[in-house]
Amino acid sequence: MYRDLFPILDQQVYGHPLVYLDNAATTQKPRQVVETMNTYYLSQNSNIHRGTHYLAEQATERYEAVRRQVQRFIGAAHSHEIIFTRGTTESINLVAASFGQRYLHEGDEVVVSEMEHHSNIVPWQLACQRQGATLRVLPFDERGVLRLDRLEPLLNEHTRLVAVGHVSNTLGTVNPVRDIVDCAHRHGVPVLVDGAQAIAHMAVDVQALDCDFYCFSAHKMYGPMGVGVLYGRERWLEEMPPYQGGGEMIKEVRFEGTSFNELPFKFEAGTPAVAEVLGLGSAIDFMLQAGVGTIARHEQELLSYASSQLKQIDGLHIYGTAPDKTAVISFLAGTAHPYDTGTLLDKLGIAVRTGHHCTQPVMDHYGIPGTVRASFAIYNTRDEVDALVSALRRIAPMLM
């Protein structure tokens, strides 16, 4: 389905058809995304916002049109609540730095979950170190399900923010974000959601989730690398200080002092990645054309089929068996190191991710060095699942 739009998939690797199952790391890009970016550089290239000539005005209008498109795509109330960044990591770092500077003080606390990507742990560790605050952790059980019964006891008068992933990049768990938000808000605590692994797999409505911040990257949703989004509730963005200084984020600059621009520009210092933002818009167009619900159903079918097939391989253990999960399967084959399994699969043309997946606390939870991770997208097929299973059966004698 839709494979013809992804020419990169039509190639051989070590004499085998490429089977690309590393979508949680980055998705491939449909032709229209690449063409959108090429068109910009070939016929529309100009810096934006400050120019009065034709190219500048055209580029500015297209750039701001994508901001409005993102607003509609995630259900934000206002387009100025959409901040363009370099990706999920920078979005989280922006909030950790700016929110932390404004609201985090000595003796305060930030709550994260045990299954977070390092990008939703380390920025909060740094913020806590700077401000003299404490990081507290919400655990998960052996299935990879968050222990929500442990959340309320973690919240107190010192809690300033809860940061949680919408979907685990390692376990595939879909976390009950709205329940988490409701619990936190009862205590007056805002919630940041890392949506990097959710945005390509399900419909996201930030107002329905009622979250205060939502972060995601274009390259995990069929768009280009180097651009992402921070949604922030207007109230918080207005009160937070700028993350970086420079051009565009200012209103007036004098040596005696500087006044800052209005939202969203207060948080968008310097020349932006215009072509990449336009590519993000094209990726959203692709997802809407394919149908977000259609994408989700297709991936769930592949997840169900792959899980049932992999469970039949002796000695293979799957990590992450939450009843509600997306198209990610992390596993180990016998006692083999995940790198060994991944290397052998690669020689058979199958691209998977190996290692700790930037979730070392998850690996520590299970007492393992890492896993092999297969992850699916709209262009993957049951035949590719069969190829993965067949390859694992073939290499099993070398691994077990």
C-alpha positions as CSV (number, residue, x, y, z in Angstrom):
1,M,0.0,0.0,0.0
2,Y,1.4,3.4,-1.1
3,R,4.8,1.8,-1.8
4,D,5.1,3.3,-5.2
5,L,5.3,6.7,-3.5
6,F,8.5,5.6,-1.7
7,P,11.2,4.9,-4.3
8,I,13.9,4.2,-1.7
9,L,12.1,0.9,-0.9
10,D,12.6,-0.4,-4.4
11,Q,16.2,-1.5,-4.0
12,Q,18.4,-4.5,-3.1
13,V,20.5,-4.9,0.0
14,Y,23.2,-7.5,-0.2
15,G,21.3,-9.2,-3.0
16,H,18.0,-9.2,-1.1
17,P,15.0,-6.9,-1.5
18,L,15.1,-4.2,1.2
19,V,12.7,-4.8,4.1
20,Y,12.7,-1.6,6.0
21,L,11.4,-2.1,9.6
22,D,13.2,0.8,11.3
23,N,10.3,3.2,11.2
24,A,10.4,4.1,14.9
25,A,13.8,5.6,14.2
26,T,12.7,7.4,11.1
27,T,10.1,6.9,8.4
28,Q,10.9,7.0,4.7
29,K,9.6,10.1,2.7
30,P,7.0,10.0,0.0
31,R,8.0,11.5,-3.3
32,Q,5.7,14.5,-2.8
33,V,7.7,15.6,0.3
34,V,11.0,15.5,-1.5
35,E,9.5,17.4,-4.5
36,T,8.0,20.1,-2.2
37,M,11.4,20.8,-0.8
38,N,13.1,20.7,-4.2
39,T,10.6,23.1,-5.6
40,Y,11.2,25.6,-2.8
41,Y,15.0,25.6,-3.4
42,L,14.7,25.7,-7.2
43,S,12.1,28.4,-7.5
44,Q,11.0,29.9,-4.2
45,N,14.1,30.2,-2.0
46,S,14.1,33.3,0.2
47,N,14.4,34.2,3.9
48,I,11.0,34.8,5.5
49,H,9.1,37.4,7.5
50,R,11.3,40.4,7.0
51,G,11.4,40.7,3.2
52,T,9.1,42.8,1.1
53,H,10.0,41.3,-2.3
54,Y,7.9,38.7,-4.1
55,L,10.0,35.6,-3.2
56,A,10.1,36.6,0.5
57,E,6.4,37.2,0.6
58,Q,5.6,33.9,-1.1
59,A,7.9,31.9,1.1
60,T,6.5,33.6,4.3
61,E,2.9,32.8,3.3
62,R,3.7,29.1,2.6
63,Y,5.7,28.8,5.9
64,E,2.9,30.4,7.9
65,A,0.3,28.3,6.1
66,V,2.0,25.2,7.4
67,R,1.8,26.6,10.9
68,R,-1.9,26.8,10.5
69,Q,-2.0,23.4,9.0
70,V,-0.2,21.9,12.0
71,Q,-2.7,23.7,14.3
72,R,-5.6,22.0,12.5
73,F,-3.8,18.6,12.4
74,I,-3.3,18.4,16.2
75,G,-6.4,20.4,17.2
76,A,-4.7,23.4,18.8
77,A,-6.8,26.4,19.7
78,H,-4.4,29.0,18.1
79,S,-1.8,29.0,15.4
80,H,0.5,31.0,17.7
81,E,0.6,28.0,20.0
82,I,2.6,26.2,17.3
83,I,6.4,26.7,17.7
84,F,8.7,25.2,15.0
85,T,11.9,23.6,16.3
86,R,14.5,21.2,15.1
87,G,12.7,18.2,16.4
88,T,11.2,16.6,19.5
89,T,14.5,16.8,21.4
90,E,14.8,20.6,21.0
91,S,11.1,21.1,21.8
92,I,11.5,19.3,25.1
93,N,14.8,21.2,25.8
94,L,13.0,24.4,25.1
95,V,10.4,23.7,27.7
96,A,12.9,22.4,30.2
97,A,15.0,25.5,29.9
98,S,12.3,28.2,29.7
99,F,9.6,26.7,31.9
100,G,12.4,25.5,34.3
101,Q,13.8,29.0,34.5
102,R,10.4,30.5,35.2
103,Y,8.8,28.0,37.5
104,L,11.3,25.5,38.8
105,H,13.1,26.4,42.1
106,E,15.1,24.7,44.8
107,G,13.0,21.9,46.5
108,D,10.6,21.6,43.6
109,E,10.0,18.3,41.7
110,V,9.5,17.1,38.1
111,V,7.9,13.7,37.4
112,V,8.8,11.5,34.4
113,S,8.0,7.9,33.6
114,E,10.4,5.0,33.7
115,M,9.8,4.3,30.0
116,E,10.8,7.7,28.7
117,H,13.2,8.3,25.8
118,H,16.4,9.9,27.0
119,S,15.2,13.1,25.3
120,N,12.5,13.3,27.9
121,I,14.8,12.5,30.8
122,V,18.1,14.3,30.4
123,P,16.7,17.8,29.8
124,W,14.7,17.5,33.0
125,Q,17.8,16.2,34.9
126,L,19.7,19.2,33.7
127,A,16.9,21.6,34.6
128,C,16.7,20.0,38.1
129,Q,20.4,20.3,38.5
130,R,20.4,24.0,37.5
131,Q,17.5,24.9,39.8
132,G,18.1,22.6,42.7
133,A,15.0,20.5,42.0
134,T,14.4,16.7,42.2
135,L,13.4,14.3,39.4
136,R,10.9,11.6,40.5
137,V,10.0,8.5,38.5
138,L,6.6,6.8,37.7
139,P,7.4,3.1,37.2
140,F,5.9,0.6,34.7
141,D,5.0,-3.1,35.2
142,E,6.5,-6.2,33.5
143,R,4.0,-5.8,30.5
144,G,5.2,-2.3,29.9
145,V,2.2,-0.6,31.4
146,L,2.6,2.5,33.5
147,R,1.7,2.1,37.2
148,L,-0.9,4.8,37.3
149,D,-1.7,3.9,40.9
150,R,1.7,5.3,41.7
151,L,1.1,8.7,40.0
152,E,-1.1,10.4,42.6
153,P,1.3,9.6,45.5
154,L,4.1,11.2,43.5
155,L,2.2,14.5,43.2
156,N,2.5,17.1,45.9
157,E,2.8,20.8,46.5
158,H,6.4,20.7,45.2
159,T,5.5,19.1,41.8
160,R,5.9,21.6,39.0
161,L,5.5,19.4,35.9
162,V,4.8,15.9,34.7
163,A,6.6,14.8,31.5
164,V,5.4,11.6,29.8
165,G,5.6,9.9,26.4
166,H,2.4,9.3,24.5
167,V,3.8,6.1,23.0
168,S,6.9,4.2,24.2
169,N,9.5,4.0,21.4
170,T,10.8,0.7,22.8
171,L,7.7,-1.1,24.2
172,G,5.0,0.4,21.9
173,T,2.8,1.1,24.9
174,V,0.1,3.7,24.3
175,N,0.0,5.6,27.6
176,P,-3.4,6.9,28.9
177,V,-2.4,10.5,28.5
178,R,-5.8,12.0,29.3
179,D,-6.0,10.1,32.6
180,I,-2.5,11.3,33.5
181,V,-3.4,14.9,32.5
182,D,-6.6,14.7,34.6
183,C,-4.7,13.5,37.6
184,A,-1.9,16.1,37.3
185,H,-4.4,18.9,36.7
186,R,-6.3,18.0,39.9
187,H,-3.1,19.0,41.6
188,G,-2.6,22.1,39.5
189,V,0.4,20.5,37.7
190,P,0.9,21.0,33.9
191,V,1.8,18.1,31.6
192,L,4.3,17.8,28.8
193,V,3.7,14.9,26.3
194,D,6.4,13.5,24.1
195,G,4.4,12.6,21.0
196,A,7.3,11.6,18.7
197,Q,6.1,8.0,18.5
198,A,2.4,8.8,18.4
199,I,2.0,11.4,15.8
200,A,2.4,9.0,12.8
201,H,0.2,6.3,14.2
202,M,-2.9,7.9,15.6
203,A,-5.1,11.0,15.5
204,V,-3.8,13.5,18.0
205,D,-6.0,16.3,19.5
206,V,-4.2,18.3,22.0
207,Q,-7.3,20.0,23.3
208,A,-9.0,16.6,23.8
209,L,-5.9,15.4,25.6
210,D,-5.9,18.7,27.6
211,C,-2.1,18.6,27.8
212,D,-0.1,21.8,28.3
213,F,2.7,20.9,25.9
214,Y,3.0,18.4,23.0
215,C,6.2,17.7,21.1
216,F,6.9,15.8,17.9
217,S,9.3,15.5,14.9
218,A,8.6,15.6,11.2
219,H,10.9,12.8,10.3
220,K,8.9,10.2,12.2
221,M,5.7,11.1,10.3
222,Y,7.0,10.8,6.7
223,G,8.5,14.3,6.7
224,P,12.1,15.6,6.6
225,M,14.7,15.6,9.3
226,G,15.7,18.8,11.1
227,V,12.2,20.2,11.9
228,G,9.7,19.5,14.7
229,V,6.9,21.1,16.6
230,L,6.3,22.3,20.1
231,Y,2.6,22.9,20.9
232,G,2.3,25.0,24.1
233,R,-0.8,26.3,25.8
234,E,-0.9,30.0,25.2
235,R,-0.9,30.8,29.0
236,W,2.5,29.0,29.5
237,L,4.2,30.3,26.4
238,E,3.3,33.9,27.2
239,E,4.8,33.6,30.7
240,M,7.9,31.6,29.7
241,P,11.1,33.5,28.9
242,P,12.7,33.1,25.4
243,Y,14.8,30.0,24.9
244,Q,17.4,31.6,22.5
245,G,18.2,35.1,21.5
246,G,18.8,36.5,18.1
247,G,16.9,37.7,15.0
248,E,13.1,37.3,14.7
249,M,12.5,36.8,18.4
250,I,12.8,40.5,19.2
251,K,10.6,43.5,19.0
252,E,13.2,46.2,19.8
253,V,16.9,45.9,20.6
254,R,18.7,48.6,22.5
255,F,22.0,48.3,24.4
256,E,19.9,49.4,27.4
257,G,17.6,46.4,27.0
258,T,15.5,44.3,24.6
259,S,11.8,43.7,24.2
260,F,10.6,40.4,22.8
261,N,8.4,39.5,19.9
262,E,4.9,38.1,20.2
263,L,4.1,34.4,20.0
264,P,5.1,32.3,18.3
265,F,8.1,34.3,17.1
266,K,9.5,34.8,20.7
267,F,10.6,31.2,20.5
268,E,11.9,31.1,16.9
269,A,15.2,32.8,16.9
270,G,17.2,33.0,13.7
271,T,16.6,31.8,10.2
272,P,14.3,28.8,10.2
273,A,14.4,25.6,8.2
274,V,11.9,26.8,5.6
275,A,12.2,23.9,3.2
276,E,11.8,21.4,6.0
277,V,8.7,23.1,7.4
278,L,7.2,23.0,3.9
279,G,8.2,19.3,3.7
280,L,6.3,18.8,7.0
281,G,3.2,20.4,5.5
282,S,3.5,18.0,2.6
283,A,3.9,15.0,5.0
284,I,0.7,16.1,6.7
285,D,-1.0,16.2,3.3
286,F,0.2,12.7,2.7
287,M,-1.1,11.4,6.0
288,L,-4.5,13.0,5.5
289,Q,-4.7,11.6,1.9
290,A,-3.9,8.1,3.2
291,G,-6.2,8.6,6.2
292,V,-4.8,8.6,9.7
293,G,-7.4,5.9,10.6
294,T,-6.3,3.8,7.6
295,I,-2.7,4.1,8.6
296,A,-3.5,3.0,12.2
297,R,-5.6,0.0,11.1
298,H,-3.0,-1.2,8.6
299,E,-0.2,-1.0,11.3
300,Q,-2.3,-2.7,13.9
301,E,-2.9,-5.6,11.5
302,L,0.8,-5.9,10.9
303,L,1.5,-5.7,14.6
304,S,-1.0,-8.4,15.4
305,Y,0.2,-10.7,12.6
306,A,3.9,-10.2,13.4
307,S,3.4,-10.8,17.1
308,S,1.6,-14.0,16.5
309,Q,4.3,-15.2,14.1
310,L,7.2,-14.2,16.3
311,K,5.8,-15.9,19.3
312,Q,6.1,-19.2,17.5
313,I,9.9,-19.0,17.3
314,D,11.5,-21.0,20.1
315,G,13.7,-19.0,22.3
316,L,12.4,-15.6,21.1
317,H,11.2,-13.2,23.8
318,I,9.1,-10.1,23.2
319,Y,9.4,-7.1,25.5
320,G,6.4,-4.9,25.8
321,T,3.0,-6.7,25.9
322,A,0.7,-3.9,26.9
323,P,-2.9,-4.5,25.8
324,D,-2.8,-1.1,24.1
325,K,0.3,-0.6,21.9
326,T,1.3,0.6,18.5
327,A,3.3,-1.0,15.7
328,V,6.6,-1.7,17.6
329,I,8.0,-5.1,18.6
330,S,11.1,-5.3,20.7
331,F,12.6,-8.8,21.2
332,L,15.6,-10.9,21.9
333,A,16.5,-14.1,20.1
334,G,17.7,-16.6,22.7
335,T,20.8,-15.3,24.5
336,A,22.2,-13.6,21.5
337,H,23.3,-10.0,21.8
338,P,20.9,-7.8,19.8
339,Y,23.7,-6.4,17.7
340,D,24.5,-9.9,16.5
341,T,20.9,-10.6,15.6
342,G,20.5,-7.2,13.8
343,T,23.8,-7.7,11.9
344,L,22.6,-11.1,10.5
345,L,19.2,-9.7,9.6
346,D,20.9,-6.9,7.8
347,K,22.8,-9.3,5.6
348,L,19.5,-10.7,4.6
349,G,18.2,-7.3,3.6
350,I,16.2,-6.6,6.7
351,A,16.6,-3.2,8.5
352,V,15.8,-3.2,12.2
353,R,17.1,-1.2,15.1
354,T,19.3,-2.7,17.8
355,G,20.5,-1.5,21.1
356,H,18.9,0.4,24.0
357,H,16.9,2.7,21.7
358,C,17.8,5.7,24.0
359,T,15.8,4.0,26.8
360,Q,18.5,2.6,29.1
361,P,16.2,2.7,32.1
362,V,13.8,0.4,30.3
363,M,16.7,-2.1,29.6
364,D,17.7,-1.8,33.3
365,H,14.2,-2.6,34.3
366,Y,14.4,-5.9,32.4
367,G,18.0,-6.6,33.1
368,I,19.0,-6.7,29.5
369,P,21.6,-4.8,27.3
370,G,19.1,-3.9,24.6
371,T,16.7,-5.4,22.1
372,V,16.1,-5.9,18.5
373,R,13.2,-3.6,17.4
374,A,11.0,-4.0,14.4
375,S,8.6,-1.2,13.7
376,F,6.0,-0.7,11.0
377,A,4.6,2.0,8.7
378,I,1.9,2.4,6.1
379,Y,4.2,1.0,3.3
380,N,5.1,-2.3,5.1
381,T,3.4,-5.6,4.1
382,R,2.6,-9.0,5.5
383,D,5.2,-10.4,3.1
384,E,7.8,-8.3,4.8
385,V,6.7,-9.7,8.2
386,D,7.1,-13.2,6.7
387,A,10.5,-12.2,5.5
388,L,11.5,-11.2,9.0
389,V,10.1,-14.4,10.5
390,S,11.8,-16.5,7.9
391,A,15.1,-14.8,8.4
392,L,14.9,-15.2,12.1
393,R,14.2,-18.9,11.7
394,R,17.2,-19.2,9.3
395,I,19.6,-17.5,11.7
396,A,18.2,-19.0,14.9
397,P,20.7,-21.9,14.9
398,M,23.5,-19.3,15.0
399,L,21.9,-17.4,17.9
400,M,20.3,-19.8,20.3
